[in-house]
Amino acid sequence: MDLLNDKWIPVRPLHGGSPQIITLQTLLCDSQSWGLCLPRDDMELAALQLLICLVQVILPVQDYPVLRQRLSNPLSDSLFTDAVSGWNEVFQLNHPDAPFMQTKGVAAKEATGMDKLLVGLTGATNCAFVNEPGQGNALCGGCTAIALFNQANNAPGFGGGFKSGLRGGSPVTTLVQGNDLRTTVWLNVLTTQHLEIFLDSELPQNDSFVWQDPIKSGEKIPAASIGLFRGLFWQPAHIELCPTIAGGICSGCGQNAEQRYDGFLKEKFSFNVEEIWPHPHSPRLLQTRKGQPEEKFLSFTTSIPSWTQVSRILVEKAAAKNVEGHRVAAVVKQAQELLRGQRLQLIIGGYRTNQASILERRHDVLVFNQGWQQFLDLVNEIVETGLNYKTALRKALYTFSVGVNTSGIKGAGVAVHESAERHYYRQSELIIPDLLASLDYENADNALEHLRRNLHQVCERLFEDATAPYIHHPKLALTLAVARRSLYKHLGALQPEGGNNNVD
């Protein structure tokens, strides 16, 4: 199967119709509006990333006028044909010598089932997900290519002796969403100018893919030596697909396939990448330790909602001593210029992990109303406001839980602050994302006042709910009074000019 010429992209017409498999040419050259159609959101995100990377490589964009033209109108068939003609056999899944995202000649005692390529499908934590039975039984070429790409770039390695991708084992991916699949792909293709800024150099002329020029065992690789092609399609594992089996229904997309894959070979393989390769689809965190700059990719470490990370995802900030900085993903940075005067629909996805175990799949779309580019400080203020009210609630309930030792005030001994924090995040997801999507950024004062009032009420309600089972406990009466006073003290401090602490 050839990703540039064959049918492999699982889609559904946006305006009604049945799921089907189309070619890259149909996606880019047809006027039909498509959306991806797979049973798992993480596989849809991986398919989108794979499409973006393919188009970034085979159809480079020089500047904004060209990019805007491609956003507005489908490509001509002749332009597409000319573009792919120079890439014969490079993206073939079953190439005899250099198959896509694979290494020929993998030594393994036995084959591994395809379910191991579908992240989170197997293992001790798979019960945390809604997975249809048998999803990994036998995959078509398209689902296999998507799974290979996803495992290599978005997920932890297979375990001990296997490396994760260039962004680590659980990176947050941020992409710009358009009106349909075609425009979404183009919105995340960087112009040549932005690519040179993002790579901090001119693009290398001798770039090669990992399956064409394999990584050597034990190799120490400077990140600066990794070119665009190699970095976008990085493969840290030695994997080789087993021969195809007979055609039938793909257990992934549910479509009929002439050939399917039911297993692969893998072997342990060690190397080391020095420094960070600046992947264009992920934000990075910056720190200064002992006078030396450090950076890493943002990852999901807890189950808190995506809005809490908006400042890290959307707002650039330099690192200073004991102060974290952040660098926005290159595709989001470009969108700040490209989408002037327009709304931003931001896709945020990834996995929350514990070492090699997948604890949670994350996939959200946050919307920012027009004007967001000029008011990033205001976006940051909204996020910080939401976090500050959470902190006020948590501090008050922590006091109720543990008491005040210096005053001899006994605590309830129950971690009510933990459960209240989870409830706060659930309720805030109905408030803060809606505000970011609807806010008139030039006239935000009334909306901010309403936000503070809303969150104030949420905190009051959650405090009362958390402490209600203990209000008749005589030994906790003083503890409850102290905790309530603490709540209103912290809430009052969040009002403009200090506000009123609402305590008689």
KAHUKA-V533761 format. One record per helix or strand of 3 or more residues. SS is the DSSP state (alpha for helix, beta for strand). FROM is the first residue (numbers start at 1). LEN is the number of residues. If there is no record, write none. Layout:
BEGIN
SS_FROM_LEN / SS_FROM_LEN
END
This chain:
BEGIN
beta_9_5 / beta_20_3 / alpha_24_6 / beta_34_3 / alpha_41_18 / alpha_64_9 / alpha_77_9 / alpha_114_4 / alpha_126_3 / alpha_141_14 / beta_173_4 / alpha_181_7 / alpha_192_8 / beta_220_3 / alpha_223_3 / alpha_228_5 / beta_238_4 / beta_263_5 / beta_272_3 / beta_284_6 / beta_292_6 / alpha_306_9 / beta_325_3 / alpha_330_9 / beta_344_11 / beta_357_12 / alpha_372_31 / alpha_405_3 / alpha_416_13 / alpha_432_7 / alpha_445_26 / alpha_474_20 / alpha_496_3
END
